[in-house]
Amino acid sequence: MMTQTDFPIHLTEKAIEMALLALEETKGEDGSHLRISIRGGGCAGFKYALNFVNDIDDDDIIANKNGLSVVTDIFSATHLGGSTVNYIESLQEAGFKFENPNARRTCGCGSSFSA
């Protein structure tokens, strides 16, 4: 398990708080680890994914962030290294937002990017 500072993706305190709240509300039924990953698709080529899982692969990168177990795979870490995951609440939107310095282009909604 990596330390908080070694994990390639930064989560803000608000993002950790909201993920822990979601984990508590679901009672861990979907899983006990927050997986941060990317998948092919979206209007820009890759789309961000956050979901709770129980399964961790041998080559996954895992860290504990203030009581939240966070995991990512090597492929996703390559494209998300240095990124920040925040939780935004405004009159227009509420949800997790990725700030990815590796994205060359993003879509208008911010849920997909190209590398």
N, C-alpha and C positions, 0 to 999 in steps of 0.2 A: 504494500500500500504506500502511495506517495504522500508527501506532506502537502499542505494547502498551497505552499509557494511553488512546488514542483509541478503541480497539475497544469497542463497546457492551456486550460480555459479558466478564466476568472468568473466567479459568480459574486454579484453584489450582495450585501447583507439583506436587502429587500427580496432578491431572487431566492436566497436560501430560506428566508422566513416564509415566503409564499409556497415554496416547494415542500417545506416541512408541514405547513398547514394542510396542503393537499394530501400529503402522505397520511397525516392524522385523520383527515376526513374520510379517506378511503380505507382506513385501517390496514393499509398495506396489502389490500386484496390484489392489486395489479402488480405488486412487487415492492421491494424495500430499497432498491437502488435507483437513483435518477440517472437514466442513460441520456447523454447528450450526443447526438450523432447528426450526420447528413445523409441524405438519400438522393439518388438521381430523380430529377423531375422539377416541377415548378417552372415558371416562365423564364428563369435565368439559367437553368441547368442543374443546380443543386437546391434542395430545400432542407431547412433546419428541422430537427426532430427532437422532442423531449418526451420521454415516457418513463414510467416506472417499470422495472424488471426485477426478476429474481435471478436470472441466469447471467453469469459472468464467464466470458471466455478466458482461456489461459493467457492470451496476448492482450487483453483489455488493460487499460490504465484506470486505476481506481484511487480515490482519495476520500478523506473524510473532511467535510467543510462544515464546521460548527455543528456537528451531529447529523449532517446529511451525507449519506454515502452517494458519491457521484462517480459515474463510470463513463468512459468513452473508448472507442476502438482506435487503432493506430491510423487507419485511413481518415477518419473524421478528425483526429488530432492534427494530422498534417494540414488540413484545410481550415481548422479552427484555432490553431495555436496562436495565442496572443489575443483571442477574442474575449469579450465580456458579455455575460448574460445578465440582464437586468430585468426587473419587473416594473412596468410602467402603468400608472393609473392616471387617467385624465378624463375629461368629459367625453372625448371621442373614442377612447380605447382603454382597455385594460388587458394586460398579458405580458408574457415574457418577450423580451426584445434582444436580438443579437447585434452586437457591434463587432464586426469582423474586419480587421485590417487587411486580411488576405483577399477580400472580395474585390474583384476588378469591376464588377457591375452588379447592381441589385435591382430587384423588381420594385414597383411602386409600393407594394404592401409590406415590403421588408422581410418576407418569409422565404425568399429564394435569392440565390446569388450565383455568379460564375467565378471560377478561380483562374 
